[in-house]
């Protein structure tokens, strides 16, 4: 088959790498997002991880501002692809592209659809404390993430895993699934299972405010949010110390431990030692912050932070001191 791959983020790289090495199929080209700008003065080009990988294989690259532009669709038609494979691209494909290849367009989605349709399924699986998630390969239709399922695989979520780490594992898993599915697609042996619309849930795009921690919840719920918000938008809170303005703190790593303490309000520091900064939350368990970063500063170890900011028992984390 003549295949075109469409993707932008690192999630699609393992599948792209696999397709580039297929002896029985031809990867004709790759579509990814236009280059951005990074660096001081925004002079340096910021290319997508998919483009970076594509350049290693000397495969033709297209970067349309809009994938549904008539001129670009005309160029795509001239390539006569048999199959289009999509993974985390960032633009919606219109009807004309969806109907273009004879074997259709298939999408790699990192959840067990119909659960978690949307742009942040990995984050929501961790945020909600799910024990498992997975990969769904679907036949694309105009409605987002709603097409029939060709293949699914269940993946267990590790207790201490961040969203970034889980997405990396799912990316590798998806490449293997696609590799095994190519022959079935070509021979038209791939099964189609309609999604149950009554069981649909959504994982909408995250906002910066989703990373703010609410210390009034139980420790496990707070830790899930810290893990789920990596790498973006990142989990954060504010340090409140007497006589000082609130300081925004990014929470990079944390764990749960039980520690008896005097009656302190939620968000209060109950313990400071080399193991972490123990923060009071609902229930008997504490959140121990083990790595953090003050706004505008560098990532610090617990010891560096304690010494630098002279933390005291009773200092508070939260939006403001009550």
C-alpha positions as CSV (number, residue, x, y, z in Angstrom):
1,X,0.0,0.0,0.0
2,X,1.0,3.6,-0.5
3,X,0.7,5.3,2.9
4,X,0.7,8.9,4.1
5,X,1.3,9.6,7.7
6,X,-0.1,12.6,9.5
7,X,1.1,13.7,12.9
8,X,2.9,16.3,14.9
9,X,3.7,15.4,18.5
10,X,6.2,12.8,19.8
11,X,3.3,10.4,20.2
12,X,3.3,9.6,16.5
13,X,7.1,9.1,16.2
14,X,7.2,5.4,16.9
15,X,4.5,4.7,14.3
16,X,6.3,6.9,11.8
17,X,9.6,5.1,12.4
18,X,7.9,1.8,12.0
19,X,6.2,2.8,8.7
20,X,9.5,4.1,7.3
21,X,11.0,0.6,7.6
22,X,8.1,-1.4,6.2
23,X,9.3,-3.5,3.2
24,X,5.8,-4.3,1.9
25,X,4.4,-0.8,2.0
26,X,5.6,2.6,0.8
27,X,5.5,5.6,3.1
28,X,5.0,8.3,0.4
29,X,5.0,11.3,2.6
30,X,4.4,12.9,6.0
31,X,2.1,15.8,6.8
32,X,2.9,17.8,10.0
33,X,2.2,21.2,11.4
34,X,4.1,24.3,10.1
35,X,7.3,25.2,11.9
36,X,7.0,27.6,14.8
37,X,9.6,29.9,16.4
38,X,11.7,29.4,19.5
39,X,14.7,30.9,21.2
40,X,15.7,34.5,22.0
41,X,14.2,36.8,19.5
42,X,12.1,33.9,18.1
43,X,14.6,33.5,15.2
44,X,15.2,29.7,15.5
45,X,12.7,27.4,13.8
46,X,10.8,25.0,16.1
47,X,10.0,21.9,14.2
48,X,7.6,19.1,15.3
49,X,9.0,15.8,16.6
50,X,7.4,14.2,13.6
51,X,9.2,16.4,11.2
52,X,12.5,15.8,13.1
53,X,12.1,12.1,12.7
54,X,11.0,12.3,9.0
55,X,14.1,14.2,8.1
56,X,16.2,11.2,9.2
57,X,14.4,9.0,6.6
58,X,14.5,11.4,3.6
59,X,10.8,11.2,3.2
60,X,8.8,14.0,1.6
61,X,7.3,16.4,4.1
62,X,4.2,18.7,3.7
63,X,3.4,21.4,6.2
64,X,0.2,23.2,5.1
65,X,-1.2,26.0,7.2
66,X,-4.6,24.3,6.8
67,X,-4.7,20.6,5.7
68,X,-8.1,21.3,4.0
69,X,-7.0,24.0,1.6
70,X,-8.2,23.1,-1.9
71,X,-4.7,23.6,-3.4
72,X,-3.1,21.2,-0.9
73,X,-5.9,18.6,-1.3
74,X,-5.2,18.7,-5.0
75,X,-1.5,17.9,-4.3
76,X,-2.6,15.1,-2.1
77,X,-4.9,13.6,-4.7
78,X,-2.0,13.5,-7.2
79,X,-0.2,11.2,-4.8
80,X,-3.0,8.6,-4.9
81,X,-2.5,7.3,-1.4
82,X,-4.1,3.9,-0.5
83,X,-4.2,4.6,3.2
84,X,-3.8,7.6,5.5
85,X,-2.7,7.1,9.1
86,X,-3.2,9.9,11.7
87,X,-1.7,10.3,15.2
88,X,-2.0,13.5,17.2
89,X,-1.9,15.9,14.3
90,X,-3.7,19.0,15.7
91,X,-6.0,19.8,12.7
92,X,-9.3,18.2,11.8
93,X,-9.5,16.4,8.5
94,X,-12.4,17.4,6.2
95,X,-14.7,15.1,4.3
96,X,-12.7,15.4,1.1
97,X,-9.6,14.0,2.6
98,X,-11.4,11.3,4.6
99,X,-12.9,10.0,1.4
100,X,-9.7,10.2,-0.6
101,X,-7.8,6.9,0.0
102,X,-9.5,3.7,-1.0
103,X,-8.6,2.0,2.4
104,X,-9.7,5.1,4.3
105,X,-8.1,7.2,7.0
106,X,-7.4,5.6,10.4
107,X,-6.5,7.3,13.6
108,X,-4.5,6.3,16.7
109,X,-6.2,7.4,19.9
110,X,-4.7,6.8,23.3
111,X,-7.8,5.7,25.2
112,X,-10.3,2.8,25.2
113,X,-12.9,4.6,23.1
114,X,-15.7,5.6,23.6
115,X,-14.0,6.7,26.8
116,X,-12.1,9.9,26.7
117,X,-12.8,11.4,23.3
118,X,-10.9,14.6,22.9
119,X,-7.4,16.0,23.1
120,X,-6.2,15.0,26.6
121,X,-7.2,11.3,27.1
122,X,-4.0,10.3,28.8
123,X,-4.1,13.2,31.3
124,X,-7.7,12.4,32.2
125,X,-7.1,8.7,32.7
126,X,-4.5,9.6,35.4
127,X,-6.4,12.5,36.8
128,X,-9.5,10.3,37.4
129,X,-7.4,7.5,39.0
130,X,-8.1,4.9,36.4
131,X,-6.2,1.6,36.7
132,X,-6.0,1.1,33.0
133,X,-6.3,2.8,29.6
134,X,-5.3,1.7,26.2
135,X,-5.0,2.3,22.4
136,X,-7.9,2.5,20.0
137,X,-7.4,2.3,16.2
138,X,-10.5,3.8,14.5
139,X,-11.8,4.4,11.0
140,X,-12.0,8.2,10.8
141,X,-15.4,9.9,10.3
142,X,-16.3,13.6,10.3
143,X,-17.3,13.5,14.0
144,X,-14.2,13.7,16.2
145,X,-13.0,10.3,17.6
146,X,-16.4,8.7,16.8
147,X,-15.5,6.3,14.1
148,X,-15.8,2.5,14.3
149,X,-13.0,0.7,16.2
150,X,-10.7,-1.6,14.2
151,X,-8.5,-2.7,17.1
152,X,-8.0,-2.0,20.8
153,X,-5.3,-2.9,23.3
154,X,-5.5,-2.4,27.1
155,X,-2.6,-0.9,29.0
156,X,-2.2,-0.8,32.8
157,X,-1.4,2.5,34.4
158,X,1.5,2.5,36.9
159,X,0.9,4.0,40.3
160,X,3.7,6.6,40.0
161,X,3.5,7.2,36.3
162,X,3.1,10.7,34.9
163,X,1.0,11.5,31.8
164,X,4.2,12.1,29.8
165,X,5.6,8.7,30.8
166,X,2.3,6.9,30.1
167,X,2.0,8.6,26.7
168,X,5.5,7.4,25.8
169,X,4.5,3.8,26.5
170,X,1.2,4.1,24.6
171,X,3.1,5.5,21.6
172,X,5.3,2.5,21.4
173,X,2.3,0.2,21.9
174,X,0.4,1.9,19.1
175,X,3.3,1.4,16.6
176,X,3.1,-2.4,17.2
177,X,-0.7,-2.4,16.8
178,X,-0.6,-0.5,13.5
179,X,2.2,-2.8,12.2
180,X,0.0,-5.9,12.9
181,X,-3.1,-4.2,11.4
182,X,-1.7,-3.2,8.0
183,X,-2.2,-6.6,6.4
184,X,-5.8,-6.8,7.7
185,X,-6.6,-3.4,6.3
186,X,-5.1,-4.2,2.9
187,X,-7.0,-7.5,2.8
188,X,-10.1,-5.9,4.1
189,X,-10.1,-8.3,7.0
190,X,-10.1,-5.6,9.7
191,X,-13.2,-5.8,11.9
192,X,-15.3,-2.7,12.6
193,X,-17.0,-2.3,15.9
194,X,-19.3,0.7,16.3
195,X,-18.8,2.8,19.4
196,X,-21.5,2.8,22.0
197,X,-22.7,6.4,22.1
198,X,-24.3,5.9,25.5
199,X,-20.9,5.3,27.0
200,X,-19.1,8.3,25.6
201,X,-17.0,10.5,27.9
202,X,-14.8,13.4,27.0
203,X,-11.2,14.6,27.7
204,X,-11.2,18.2,26.6
205,X,-8.1,20.3,26.0
206,X,-6.4,21.2,29.3
207,X,-6.2,24.8,30.5
208,X,-3.4,26.4,32.5
209,X,-5.8,26.7,35.5
210,X,-6.2,22.9,35.5
211,X,-2.8,22.6,37.1
212,X,-3.6,24.5,40.3
213,X,-3.7,22.2,43.3
214,X,-6.6,22.1,45.8
215,X,-5.2,20.9,49.1
216,X,-8.6,20.3,50.6
217,X,-8.9,17.0,48.7
218,X,-7.4,13.6,49.7
219,X,-3.7,12.9,49.1
220,X,-4.3,10.4,46.3
221,X,-6.5,12.8,44.3
222,X,-3.9,15.6,44.6
223,X,-1.0,13.2,43.6
224,X,-3.1,12.1,40.6
225,X,-3.4,15.8,39.5
226,X,0.4,16.3,39.9
227,X,1.1,13.3,37.7
228,X,-1.7,14.1,35.2
229,X,-0.5,17.6,34.5
230,X,3.0,16.6,33.3
231,X,4.5,18.0,31.2
232,X,1.7,20.7,30.5
233,X,0.1,22.7,32.1
234,X,2.2,21.5,35.1
235,X,0.9,21.3,38.7
236,X,1.3,24.4,40.7
237,X,0.4,26.1,44.0
238,X,1.4,29.2,46.0
239,X,3.6,29.4,49.0
240,X,2.3,31.8,51.7
241,X,4.7,33.0,54.4
242,X,4.0,35.7,56.9
243,X,5.1,39.1,55.7
244,X,5.8,38.0,52.1
245,X,3.7,38.0,48.9
246,X,2.4,34.6,47.7
247,X,5.0,32.8,45.6
248,X,4.0,30.6,42.7
249,X,5.6,27.1,43.0
250,X,5.6,24.4,40.3
251,X,5.3,21.0,41.8
252,X,7.4,18.6,39.7
253,X,7.4,15.4,41.8
254,X,5.6,14.2,45.0
255,X,4.6,11.1,46.9
256,X,2.2,10.1,49.6
257,X,3.1,9.2,53.1
258,X,1.4,9.0,56.5
259,X,2.6,11.1,59.3
260,X,1.0,12.1,62.6
261,X,0.9,15.8,63.2
262,X,-0.7,18.5,65.3
263,X,-4.0,19.8,64.1
264,X,-3.1,21.9,61.1
265,X,-5.3,23.3,58.3
266,X,-5.1,21.9,54.8
267,X,-2.3,23.2,52.8
268,X,-0.1,23.7,55.9
269,X,3.4,22.4,56.1
270,X,3.5,19.7,58.7
271,X,7.1,18.4,58.2
272,X,10.3,19.3,56.4
273,X,13.1,16.9,55.9
274,X,15.3,15.3,53.2
275,X,12.4,13.0,52.3
276,X,10.1,15.8,51.3
277,X,7.9,18.7,52.4
278,X,4.9,17.2,54.0
279,X,1.6,19.1,53.2
280,X,-1.6,18.6,55.1
281,X,-4.6,17.5,53.0
282,X,-7.9,15.7,53.7
283,X,-7.6,12.4,55.5
284,X,-4.7,10.9,57.4
285,X,-2.1,10.9,54.5
286,X,0.1,13.8,53.6
287,X,1.5,14.8,50.2
288,X,5.3,14.9,50.4
289,X,6.7,17.3,47.7
290,X,10.1,16.0,46.6
291,X,11.0,18.3,43.7
292,X,9.7,21.7,42.9
293,X,10.5,25.0,41.0
294,X,9.8,28.5,42.2
295,X,8.3,30.8,39.5
296,X,11.1,32.2,37.3
297,X,13.7,29.9,38.9
298,X,15.3,26.5,38.4
299,X,14.1,23.2,39.6
300,X,15.2,22.6,43.2
301,X,15.7,19.6,45.5
302,X,13.8,19.6,48.8
303,X,16.9,20.5,50.7
304,X,17.7,23.4,48.4
305,X,14.2,24.8,48.7
306,X,14.0,24.4,52.5
307,X,17.3,26.2,53.0
308,X,16.6,28.9,50.5
309,X,13.1,29.8,51.6
310,X,13.5,29.1,55.3
311,X,10.3,27.1,55.6
312,X,8.5,26.8,58.9
313,X,5.9,24.3,60.2
314,X,2.6,26.0,59.6
315,X,3.6,27.9,56.5
316,X,0.8,27.4,54.0
317,X,0.5,26.3,50.4
318,X,-2.6,27.5,48.5
319,X,-3.9,30.5,46.6
320,X,-3.9,32.7,49.7
321,X,-3.5,32.6,53.4
322,X,-6.8,32.3,55.2
